[in-house]
């Protein structure tokens, strides 16, 4: 693999092959990044899910304050959101998740 080195002061640049040590470091960094793909994907899914739950919390609070009950479909929707990450083991599974529609 090649590296492009630019002198920030003079603007002079050179292109050269990576040393064996540099290539090893690069390969390790790429492997580490790829190994974290699932963790990044599931974290994004959880953030998106948590936003939907947070945005609907006021409805739960209002129902409690008024002494009314929430519809079964609304309760089921929130439960489906909470359960949405269960059983996911690959990036592909995480990326294929579709959020249920809010009733």
N, C-alpha and C positions, 0 to 999 in steps of 0.2 A: 504494500500500500504506500502511497505517496503522501507527503505533507507539504503544505505550502507555507513558507515562513516569510513574513513581511516585516521589515524594519520600519517601525512607526515614525521614526525621525526622518530617515532618508527616502522612504518609500521603496527602497530596493527590495526585491523579492527573489526567493529561490525555491525551487521544487526539488525535493529529494525523497529517497526511500526512507521509511521508518526504520529505526534500528530494531533489533530483535526485542530489546526491552520495551521500547515504545509500542511495538506491535502487540506484545503480550499485555501491556496495560490497556491498550485500546480494545483488544478482544475480551478482556475481563470486564471492562466497562459495558460493552455491548451485551455480554451474557447477563450481567447484573440487571441491566435495563429490561431485557426480555424476561428475566425471571420475575420481575415486579409487575408485569403486565396485568395479571389477574387482580392483584391488590389494587392497582390504580383503577381498573374497570369496576370492581365491586364498590370501591369508595365513591366513585362518581354515581353509581346506581343508588347507593344509600343516601347520598346528598340530595339527589333528585326526588327520591321517595320521601325523605324527611321534610323537604319543602312542601310537598303535597299534604302531608299530615299536618304540618305546622299551619298551612293556609286554611285547613278545615277545622283546626282546634276551636276557633271561635264558635262554630256551630255546636260543638259539644258543650262548651261553656254556656252558651245561650240556653240550650235545652235544660241544663241543670239549674240555671238561675230561674227559669220560668216554670220548672217542675214538669216539663214535657219530656216525651221520649223521642229518641231518634228513630228513623225508619230502619227496618231490618236491612234494606238494601244499602243504606248509608253505613251502618255498622259493618256489614259484610265487606263493603268497599274498603273501609279503613283496615279491616283485618287482612284482606288480600294484600294491601300495601305493606303491612307489617311482615307478612309472610313471604314477600316477593323474592327475598334473597336466599331462602331455604333451598338447599340441594344444588346450588350452582357451584360448579367446580372448574369451569373453563371460561376463558375470555369470550369464546363464541356463544356460550350459553348466556352470559351476562349481556352481551350486545344484542341478543335476540329477544330479550325481555321487553314486553309491551305492557305499559301500565294499564290497569283496568280503568274503565270510564267512570267518572264520578256520576252518581245517580242524580 
